[in-house]
């Protein structure tokens, strides 16, 4: 089953949604899922060098109490799927274009999913700057890629235009928030839904007919 996931690596709900989808797929072990990660930039106008995290939070949320409440909600949701968010470790809010380029590069070499996991964990649990090409090259190496080749790729502009075009196309199709999960090119689910929410769509694609609704 082909599953396309439109997401951004600095979106905490995308990280949570990834874990919840994985739980749903564990409940349907007969499904062989092929997952393709599609780019979306939550902050497409972010400077190439990123921003100091504190400045970004102040600009986006205003007072600290508001951002603390949001982070608490995210942390509680993350804990249910084994994610220990460490927002205090994040020092910079990055431009994610290079990260999306790395995902495409890694996907061609069969380790796209591993790189996505390392990007999410690196940013949200370790506070790594996933907008920095040197950091991204190191993450590529941790996933088994050649660090020197990854660094050379990231230094250039290869696939930059493709990332921008995919992002724009997603917005033209009505995607204005992520994550967005597209199953077999036919059915879309928006948001980091609970694992059980995915099951009827998985069954629909798998069986070609809606699954029966379980009794409460």
N, C-alpha and C positions, 0 to 999 in steps of 0.2 A: 504494500500500500504506500503510495506516494503521499508524503505530508510536507507541505511547504510552511515554514514558520517565518513570518515577517516580524522582525524584532530589532532591538538595539541593545548593545552590550552594556549600556549604562542605565537600562530600564530594570529596576528591581522586580517589577511584576513579570517581566519576560523571564527572569531567572526562576521565579516561583512557578510561572506557567510551564516552563520546561520540566521542572521536577514533577509537577502534577500530571502532565502528559505522560511522562515516563511511568508514573504509578498506574495510569489508566492502561497503558500498553502491557504492563505486567499482569493486569487482570484479563487481558486477551492475548495469551501467549501464542495462539495460533496465527497471529498477525505478524508478518514480516514487514516492518516499516522501513521505508527509505526516506530519511529526513533531509530536506534541503533548507538551508538558512538563507533568508532573503533580507536585504539591507533596508533599514529605515533609520533615519537620524532624528532623534527627538529634538536636537538642537542644531539644525543645519547651518545656522549662522554663527555657531561657536567659532572663535578664532582658532586658527590652525594649531596654535600652541596651547589651547585650552584656557581655563581660568582658575584662579585660586578658588578652591571649593567654598570657602566661607563667603566670598564675594558672590559666587553663583547662587548660593542658598539665599543670601540676603536679597538679591535681585528677583529671584523666582518666588520666594515665600514671604518676604517681608520679615516680620518679627520671628524670633527664635522659637517662641512657644508653638507657633503653627508648624514649623518644620519638625520640631520634636514630636508633636502628636502624629504627624504623618510617618515619621521614621519608626515610631513605636508600633503603629498599625502594621507597617511592612515587616518589622522584626517579628511580631507575633505570628503573622502569616508564614513567614519564612521558617520559623521554628517548627511548624507542623510538617515541613518537608525536609528537615535536616539542614537548613541554611542558617548559619550564624552570621547575620549581617553585622559588619563592623564599620558603620558609617564614620566613626571617629577616626579611623585610619586613612580615610580618603582625603588627600590634601589638594588634589586638582580635579576639576571637572573637564574631561578631555573632549576634543573633537574626535568623533569615532570613525571618520572616513578611512583612516589607515587600518583600523581594526576590521572593518568590513572587507577591505581589500585582502587582508590576511586570511579571513575566513574563506573567501573565494579561492585564494591560492592553495590553502590547506585542503579544501574540498576536492580540488583536482588531484591531489596526492593521497586522497583516501583518509584524511585525518581531520576533516572539517568539524565533526562533532566533538572530538577531543579538544580541539582548539577553542571552540565555543565554550565548552565547560571551563577550560582554563582561563578564558577571558572573564567570564562571570565570576568565578571564584577569586581570580587575581584582583579584580576591581573591588568587589563587594566584601570580600572576606580578608584580603591582605592589603588593600589600599594601593595596589600597583597602578601606575599611570598607563592605561591602555591606549593612550593617544600618542605615546612616545615610541618612535620606530625601534629604538634600541631595546626597549622593554618588550615590544611585540616580537622582535627577532628572538629574544630569549625564550619567550613563551612558545614560539614555533619550535625551537630546539627541544624544549621540554616535552613536546608532543612527538618528537622523533624526526623532525625536519632538519635540514642542514641550516644552521644558523647564519652562515655567511651568505648562502643563496637567498634566504628569507630577507636578510638585511638589504641585499642588493635589490630585491624586488620592491621592498617598501621604500627605498630611497628614490625609486623612479615613480612614474605616473601610470604604470600599467593598470588598466581596469578602473581607473578613477572615474572616467566618463560613464562606464557601465554601472557603477555604484550609484552615481547621481541619477542616471536614467531609471534604474529600478526603483529608487526612492520616489521619484516623481510619478512613475507609473502607478505605484501603490496608492499614492495620494489621489491620483486621477480616478482610480477605481473605488475611491471612497474610504480607504484606510486612513484614519486620522489619529489612531491610537494603537499602541501595541502592548502585548503580543496579539497577533492574528494568525490563526491556524487554518490552513486550507487543506482539505482532505480529498485526495484523488482529483484535484482540480475542479471539484463540484460543490463542496460544502465548506462553509467558513464558520469558525467560532472565534469571537473576539473576546479578549480578556483572559486573565489567569484563572480560569474556571476550576472548580473542584474536579478531581479525577472522574467521579461518577457522571459528571456532565458530558464528558467526551464519549462515554460508552454507547449511547444511542447512535451517534454519528459513525463511530467505528463499526458498529454492527450493521448499519445501513450500507456502508461501503462494502463490508465483508460479505454480506448475505444478499444485498440487492433489495432488501425490504426492511421497513422499520422493525426494530426489536420490540417485543412486548414490554409494556410498562409493568414494573414490579409492583406488587401490592404494598401499600404503606405498612 
